[in-house]
Amino acid sequence: MIAYRLIPFLWGFLEGTCFFLVPDIWLTFLACRREKRRSLSVAVVLCILGAIAGGIVMYFSAQHLGDRILIFLDYIPGISNAMIEHAQQMLTKEGLFSLFSGVFQGIPYKIFASEWGLLYGSLWLFIFVSFFSRGIRFVFAVGLTRLICSILDAKLVHANKIKYVLLIVFWVAYYSFYFTQHGF
């Protein structure tokens, strides 16, 4: 049960604050297992709640630390001043809807949480929008992985080994590209 409860919550929390690897990694590995859909759903919800808890920490940290939070963010691998400035511009133009578009641009949630805290935006609105923006991404990653793994299970004899190798290759390629673009 640790795999479906504690790890997703903690990984979501840590990625929402200071960790640079997304919890989607763990969720997609869980999605390949032949577990009940309910266990996977619990993992996704706890990951969302962990991410939101991390976002709340960043929100209040930004209000307490002011612009010094931006220095902290800049030290996290894969985050640059340019990315932080881009998130600031997105929040100014789009408001919290930028959390949705930020997902597709690879901008970490912790930046938006910090920037929203610096703006003294509504915490409750942030939590509400965060639930859906985090949820859409996590559900998409899990659903797509589950579909691909089901197809592999139906078509291949040794699918169990192959699907995990494919996941590892995918995540290594993803982060190789990401860190090439954004720096480590």
Sequence and secondary structure as in RCSB ss.txt:
>XXXX:A:sequence
MIAYRLIPFLWGFLEGTCFFLVPDIWLTFLACRREKRRSLSVAVVLCILGAIAGGIVMYFSAQHLGDRILIFLDY
IPGISNAMIEHAQQMLTKEGLFSLFSGVFQGIPYKIFASEWGLLYGSLWLFIFVSFFSRGIRFVFAVGLTRLICS
ILDAKLVHANKIKYVLLIVFWVAYYSFYFTQHGF
>XXXX:A:secstr
 TTTTHHHHHHHHHHHHT  S THHHHHHHHHS   HHHHHHHHHHHHHHHHHHHHHHHHHHHHHTTHHHHHHHH
STT  HHHHHHHHHHHHHHGGGHHHHHHHHT  HHHHHHHHHHTT  HHHHHHHHHHHHHHHHHHHHHHHHHHHH
HHHHH TTHHHHHHHHHHHHHHHHHHHHHHHH  
